[in-house]
């Protein structure tokens, strides 16, 4: 059993990394093995119940930060600690990894989509005693390049945060299709727009509801790489937010067939999903397993998933509709191994299935809901994550 774990990234409830940290910390607190935080947690983003459980970690953070400052930023050895290092694409560590080292071990944690595993990248990876990833896609890429000590822990949802709510009729009697994830080429919102435009021509009652905003709006520019997308969404100079509705209408989706939800809080997700009849995720690549897709499935929404990369760890017989027609995207630099384009026509066909056969749609939704709520929970993740760190 892992003890005295130190986390190098910020705890929040607004993105994947933050949730990994929050649920790992909650599990450790429940085990009476509180972790050492090396970044200040963003309590303002957390539910009151979460904040209350984790506030006791602040004294440890403050003490180690003061000690680091006293030593002028020189790397400190954390005695009797195993450090979990958050790594970005290219196995690049964050700032805290330059300040501390774990006496009992140093483990790299990563969910990567950039598959450029050159010698320099692999050398950085080999500095860690172990690598923990969140998909079989990532694991297999590393094993194929000769990194033997790789563990997989699947991210999840908190069932208490995703209650099964009745539909209130917020969007009237429309057939509501949900799509979530920040706009970028990898998330394939261009495929969503192309498929929905065709679908709505057949079914004028259809409504596309999206949570596509990107906290780093400039990174959405790469969506224009797609031949389906003549241009990326513009950025409003006053609000510094993406002009998403305008972008959708520029792609032929009528304004009365589209709703931009903006940034959703954790408390808003389940009530919105309860109003939806389908969820569409034709993503080109997922280094983990797509938290938004898991939340949709957990809320009982029949979900369409691209059959590639990290999504494959969610796809089981009958628990979703898989986009099987996958075409390798251009990979001139060797950094998009496994990335695939989904078929627009197949996405339309799956939407048609869910529209026409509501009984079959409900059966898919029920199987997806059971799978996520029993096999992909944050508590299960945290327990396996802690075990993989031992």
Secondary structure by P-SEA (a helix, b strand, c coil): cccbbbbccccccccaaaaaaaaaaaaaaaacbbbbbccccccccccaaaaaacccaaaaaaaaaaaaaaacccccccccbbbbbbbccccccccccccbbbccbbbbbbccccccccaaaaaaaacccbbbbccaaaaaaaaaacccbbbbbbbbccccccccccccccccccbbbbbbccccccccaaaaaaaaaaaaaacccbbbbbccccccccccccccccccccccccccccccccaaaaaaaaaccccccccccccccccaaaaaaaacccccccccccccccaaaaaaaaaccbbbbcccccccccccccccccccccccccccccccccbbbccaaaaaaaaaaaaccaaaaaaaaaaaaaaaaccccaaaaaaaaaaaac
